Amino acid sequence: MTRVALVTGGSRGVGFGIARALVDDGWTTYVTSRHGTGPDGALPLECDHTDDAAVAGVFEQITSAQGRLDLLVNNAWASPKGFGGFSDPFWKRPVDDWDTLIGVGLRAHYVASVHAARAMTAQGNGLIANISSFGSRGHLHSVLYGMSKTALDKMAADMAVELNGTGVTAVSLWLGLIRTELLLSLGVDEFAGFSLKRAEDPEFVGRVISRLAADPALPDHNGHTLITAELGARYGIVNNDGTPPDSHRAAFGGGPLFPPAAE
């Protein structure tokens, strides 16, 4: 049976690499973007994730064509005006930063998850994976960035409660430093104190997600926040150059993730 995936925001960066890895692993892979572009082998769909009707149309198109959806990777994201503004404190930033970092970086993930859950619960299986970050644990980029990522982790935890017994799993993934084309173009050896040599390739993240989706123990992770570098180590997955990326757990205080540890 062909496995069907949707990666939102798959025209470049992390989403592009995830989609490319899924294609390489045999998934029928759809990607959304505002311009309807994606990696070779993927099926690109034009979609503005602030338009609920357009999002609904994407899921209708996929399920009509394929009859199922096995994986949703919630990756759509939009930077605030003047991405460099992340260096400014919140009171010096325009309040409409909310519209991108929360409106797209959080709300768009919820809307896509609603549609994915409808398809997946009907077929009795599937994985919803949120692209989150260590910004949930410590200050990273901005107040709103951290708020959006923390909410994604809580969203997966609470969705899991309501998905219990349906066969559908929801998780949130903490990615480390990612070796995107943009970051590599800067010509630096480290970024924010982390080595690029031990950072994650976007394709690494995709391979980890593909392996997680096939893991017989996947239901045990329902509602959990997982670290991609640690999953890669568990599954024996490495970067394109053969290096295993580092987990940033210790750098951000260590300790358990979602769900909170029971006393």
C-alpha atoms as one frame of an Amber mdcrd trajectory, in Angstrom:
protein
   0.000   0.000   0.000   1.315   3.425  -0.929   1.813   5.724   2.041   0.495
   9.260   1.551   2.009  12.306   3.234   1.399  16.037   3.284   4.150  18.470
   4.263   2.883  22.006   4.725   5.265  24.782   3.761   7.390  22.476   1.624
   8.800  24.849  -0.982  12.132  25.450   0.758  14.151  24.958   3.915  13.089
  22.345   6.440   9.846  21.441   4.686  11.590  20.988   1.340  14.147  18.620
   2.848  11.519  16.639   4.759   9.464  16.210   1.604  12.508  15.161  -0.434
  13.392  12.496   2.152   9.824  11.186   2.173   9.816  10.949  -1.623  13.113
   9.061  -1.502  11.575   6.660   1.027   8.679   5.854  -1.278   5.943   8.086
   0.100   3.416   9.741  -2.200   4.246  13.199  -0.927   2.197  16.355  -1.291
   3.609  19.736  -0.348   1.867  23.050   0.066   3.293  26.493  -0.558   2.027
  29.870  -1.647   3.543  29.344  -5.089   2.805  25.650  -5.536   6.424  24.480
  -5.671   8.364  21.667  -4.033  11.126  19.101  -4.511  11.318  16.769  -7.487
   8.989  13.824  -7.102   6.616  15.609  -4.747   3.128  16.764  -5.679   2.991
  20.526  -5.077  -0.255  22.278  -4.225  -0.702  26.035  -4.051  -2.137  27.043
  -0.692  -2.254  30.112   1.517  -2.523  28.655   5.014  -4.318  31.748   6.294
  -7.236  30.794   3.992  -9.270  28.079   5.705 -11.195  27.257   2.535  -7.967
  26.761   0.613  -6.651  24.439   3.307  -9.861  22.417   3.239  -9.491  22.178
  -0.523  -5.998  20.727  -0.200  -7.196  17.876   2.007 -10.196  17.222  -0.209
  -7.923  17.029  -3.246  -5.535  14.597  -1.560  -8.171  12.276  -0.145 -10.145
  12.308  -3.396  -7.057  11.346  -5.385  -5.472   8.902  -2.934  -8.335   7.717
  -0.740  -6.269   8.221   2.408  -3.730  10.328   4.296  -1.124   8.639   6.482
   1.091  11.524   7.577   0.732  15.251   8.137   3.878  17.246   8.825   2.846
  20.634  10.177   5.681  22.848   8.982   4.035  25.967   7.488   5.586  29.096
   8.949   5.855  32.782   8.131   8.477  35.180   9.414   7.472  38.547  10.821
   8.257  41.707   8.910  11.983  42.220   9.081  13.157  38.810  10.228  16.145
  40.520  11.817  13.651  42.083  14.194  14.038  38.938  16.272  16.936  40.749
  17.903  14.575  43.396  19.296  12.605  43.019  22.558   8.877  42.461  22.171
   7.879  45.999  23.141   9.904  47.404  20.262   8.281  45.099  17.708   4.965
  45.733  15.893   2.082  43.872  17.443   1.172  42.401  14.048   4.089  39.995
  14.498   1.254  37.990  16.068  -0.360  37.506  12.658   2.581  35.535  11.285
   4.068  33.790  14.297   0.730  32.827  15.844  -1.655  33.133  12.891   0.485
  30.940  10.641   3.001  29.339  12.992   0.259  28.034  15.282  -3.250  28.471
  13.898  -2.396  27.023  10.483  -1.111  23.882  12.217  -4.339  23.506  14.149
  -6.509  23.925  11.050  -4.473  21.377   9.085  -4.619  18.965  12.023  -8.412
  19.186  12.117  -8.671  18.106   8.497  -5.993  15.434   8.852  -7.662  13.978
  11.941 -10.975  13.704  10.099  -9.356  11.640   7.342  -7.120   9.597   9.640
  -9.721   8.695  12.258 -12.016   7.499   9.478  -9.317   5.096   8.217  -8.146
   4.168  11.720  -4.492   5.231  11.592  -2.101   8.067  10.829   0.501  10.421
  12.266   0.265  14.171  12.849   3.726  15.647  13.486   4.274  19.266  14.519
   7.599  20.924  13.714   8.482  22.578  17.008  11.775  23.585  18.593  13.774
  24.083  21.757  12.163  27.539  21.851   9.557  25.778  23.976  12.137  25.261
  26.712  14.213  28.442  26.605  14.098  31.876  25.033  14.758  31.588  21.313
  14.267  34.349  18.728  11.313  36.133  20.350   8.449  35.976  22.840   5.914
  35.092  20.155   8.161  32.448  18.626   8.434  30.700  21.974   4.699  31.017
  22.583   3.860  29.408  19.250   6.256  26.478  19.690   5.172  25.776  23.265
   1.552  25.804  22.130   2.350  23.225  19.441   3.710  20.878  22.100   0.637
  21.331  24.274  -1.595  20.939  21.216  -0.106  17.526  20.447  -0.448  16.470
  24.085  -4.112  17.429  24.258  -4.955  16.091  20.802  -3.570  12.754  21.942
  -6.126  12.599  24.741  -8.973  13.035  22.279  -7.353  10.767  19.653  -6.954
   7.936  22.145  -8.401   4.745  20.710  -8.664   6.068  17.147  -5.350   4.677
  15.889  -4.067   8.189  15.160  -0.939   9.554  16.843  -0.012  13.210  17.408
   3.524  14.260  18.321   5.586  17.418  18.475   9.207  17.380  17.292  12.019
  19.492  18.627  14.526  20.113  15.860  18.018  21.316  16.588  20.012  23.712
  14.442  19.139  22.962  10.815  21.626  23.191   7.948  19.335  24.966   5.515
  20.710  26.494   2.331  20.216  29.932   3.859  22.217  29.090   6.969  24.998
  27.425   5.002  25.216  30.463   2.726  26.338  32.574   5.701  29.705  30.851
   5.692  29.851  30.430   9.472  31.045  27.448  11.518  28.533  27.926  14.301
  25.226  29.656  14.895  23.780  30.687  18.266  26.598  28.746  19.896  25.906
  25.473  18.080  28.274  23.834  15.598  27.068  23.502  12.015  29.129  20.324
  11.709  26.823  18.648  14.224  23.612  20.329  13.098  20.751  18.544  11.317
  20.173  18.340   7.573  16.535  18.928   6.573  16.567  15.497   4.930  17.691
  13.968   8.231  14.500  15.270   9.829  12.455  13.720   7.014  14.149  10.348
   7.406  13.478  10.433  11.143   9.795  11.222  10.587   9.470   8.440   8.011
  11.024   5.934  10.394   8.868   7.154  13.300   5.725   6.699  11.211   6.719
   3.070  10.559   7.688   2.315  14.167   5.434  -0.362  15.705   5.829   1.534
  18.985   4.434   4.751  17.476   1.223   4.692  19.604   3.394   4.792  22.732
   4.557   8.262  21.664   1.045   9.700  21.320   1.022  13.219  22.759   4.749
  13.302  23.383   7.323  15.875  22.409  10.321  14.126  20.838  13.791  15.332
  19.896  14.726  14.498  16.311  18.452  14.090  17.043  17.651  11.573  19.775
  15.218   9.686  17.549  17.892   9.585  14.868  20.357   8.047  17.313  17.760
   5.468  18.347  16.972   4.535  14.745  20.552   4.714  13.450  19.799   7.646
  11.135  22.530  10.147  10.264  23.006  13.285   8.204  23.710  13.281   4.489
  27.457  13.299   5.217  27.214  10.417   7.694  27.508  12.497  10.869  25.042
  12.056  13.735  23.631  15.431  14.839  23.739  16.570  18.443  20.727  16.839
  20.721  20.375  20.265  22.314  18.468  18.929  25.337  21.276  19.632  27.814
  21.884  23.129  26.438  18.257  23.970  27.134  18.145  22.691  30.694  17.632
  18.962  30.221  14.719  17.284  31.946  11.563  15.681  30.560   9.431  17.106
  27.767   5.680  16.883  27.176   3.753  15.259  28.676   4.843  16.425  32.141
   6.250  13.657  34.295   3.715  12.166  36.681   4.587  12.544  40.363
